[in-house]
Structures are given as structure tokens and as C-alpha cells.
Amino acid sequence: IVETAEAADRVVAVCHVFRYSHVFAALHRVVSSGELGDVVSIQLAENVAYWHYAHSYVRGHTRNSAVPWLLQKSCHDMDLLSWLAGSPARTVSSHLRPTQLTARNAPGDAPEHCIEGCPHSDTCPYDAVATYRDLKPVLADLALAERPAGLGPAARVGRVAYPRMMTSERLPTAAKKRLGWWRWPVAAVTDDHTPEGLDRALATTRWGQCVYRVEDNDQPSAQTVSITFDNGVLANFTLQSNSHRTMRTVKVSGTHGSAWGELRALDGWLKVADHRTGRVRSEKIPTAYDGHGGGEAPLYRDFLQAIENGTQPSVSARASLESHRIVFAAMNSATTGTTVQLPD
């Protein structure tokens, strides 16, 4: 793809949206400014919420490792590490942990589908009825959302009061249907946007199955990747599936300073420390109203500007090739137990 795009002199952009997210765009500006001195190390983690993992990688379409979890979920993160390091990767090593959500760990008295009346529904964090019909993990996540600058009462209603209304028994079904709470993750479960349709799906499809009984899921539950770059930067990445919320955490350490932050679905923060003065400041991070930390609109703009100006976007096909090389090397390392040397 890279060779064809370059031979044809065409603009090809790969949607590694997190380069454009408010937190990582601000972090890259800090690194590029030289404020941190020479970058020494980068620590990045993608912390996947327990229920998100069960939804997407146990019950969901991407539950099978024929397409590796690291490639599906974290090719973005390998791109971020390459971008922040500013250098090609040289060596990669990786380790992974198998999932614990298997039939061997299923409670003996658990039914095939949660909706059949599982005796463990009150204590199981993966209960399908609680996840899709009652939206308990979604509401818990929204309740933890901070109120970043610029988030007014109307947005707060949209993020908290709206889903609460949609799960209220006092709101008539017809009103719920008109208002619609058929977004992710519920949107993946059924096209029948009625409470009866949802219950039918939970009783007959894998979305409602006991999370321990899905059988054909073999994605790992955690994976680590260690990378050395040509310029001497060391990077460590962790992808794990037992977080209370889905978020990315990052820390970049340099010879003159360090920067660290957190990116969540709608908000985030970044702090920068100057090791010479001891001062720590907070970067102003705009509120994000899309699900990728504010990165979607800037990504579109970059692509359109590249077409208009006859240049390449930030995430060109060649830039994306580097992150994919790291992913494939990491999977090779995790399988063989060796450190993989990347060719020039």
C-alpha cells in the first residue's frame, strides 16, 4: 500500500486518531519544543474497562486472536510511541497473559444466558442484563466523569441525566423509543430497538451469554511491549483489560523535564514539570465531545489540507507502516519468547 501510494503520488491517511486528540497533541508539542530536553523514556498504558473488554473481546466480533488484540486495539498506541520518540524502532519484546474468562472458571450453577436468572448476577461484574439493559457500567463511568472547563449544565444533562432517563421505569417505552438509547455498546447487540427486542437478543445470542461460556474467545487479557528506538529512547506499553474505566495514561521523561497525563473518552489532563526550576504546570486541555478525545475533527482537517496543498498528512501510509511493524514484531516476540530485531 505504501509503495503504491507513493508511486502514484497520492494522499493516503490512516486514521490513527489519537495523534490528534487534545491530550496527545499537547504532549507532542511539549516534546517537540525541547522543553523536556532529550527524551529518555516513555511509559504508555491503555487501560480497558472490564466491561468494555467483555463486550468487545469476549462476547464481541473481535473475540478471536486471528486478528490480534494488540493490532485491533493498540496500533494507535504503537503509532503514538513512534511519534513521540521521533525515531524508528530497533528492538521489540512482548509478553501476554491469557484471558481468565473461560469455561474452566465458570460458576457451576451459572445458566447459559444471564437473563435466565443467574444466581451470581448481583456479584458478577460481567452480567449481560446489568450491562446492556440496566446500563450499570455506563452510568458508573459517567458518574466518575470530571467536569472539565467548558462543560456546562446542558452537556452535563446529556452525559448523566439522559442515560438515567433511558433506564427509568417511569419513562414510557414509546418515549424511550423516540429518544433512543441505542448507542454503543447496546447498538451492537440488536437492531430491534425495543426493550422486548433487547431481551430477545440477550436470551438467544452470545451478547447475553455467560461471559465464561462464550468458548471461542482467545484474546489475551493483558499484554506488555518494550521497545528500543534508534535514537536511544526506551518505551514501555501495557494493554490491560481490568480497569474501572477505559483510559490512556502516559509519562514522558527527558533530561530537563517530564510530562504526564491521562486521556479519557470525553476529558483528560496533562502536567509538565521543569526539573531545573521544580515548577509544575497544567496544560489547558479543551473539552472533547467526540469519543476520541477531540481528535476526529483535526484528523479530517489534516487530511483535507493535505489534499488541498499536495502534501502528506501527519499519519501517512508510511508513518502508519512503522506502528504496524512494531505490532507484528510484538506478536512474534510474545509467541516465540524472544526479542525481535526490526530490519532497516
ABEGO torsion letter per residue (X at the ends): XAAAAAAAGBBBBBBBAAAABAAAAAAAAAAAAGAAEBBABBBBBBBBBAAAAAAAAAABAAABAABBAAAAAAAAAAAAAAAAAGBBBABBBBBBBBBABBAAABBAABBABAAAGBAAAAABAABAAAAAAAGAAAAAAAAABBBBBGBBAAAAAAAAAAAAAAABAABBAAAAAAAEBABOAAAAABABBBAAAAAAAAAABAAABBAAAAGABABBABBBBBBBBAAGBBBBBBBBAABABBBBBBBBBBAABBBBBBBBAABEBBBBBBAAAGBBBBBBBBBBABAAGGAAAAAAAAAAAAAAAGBBBABBAAAAAAAAAAAAAAAAAAAAGBBBBBBX
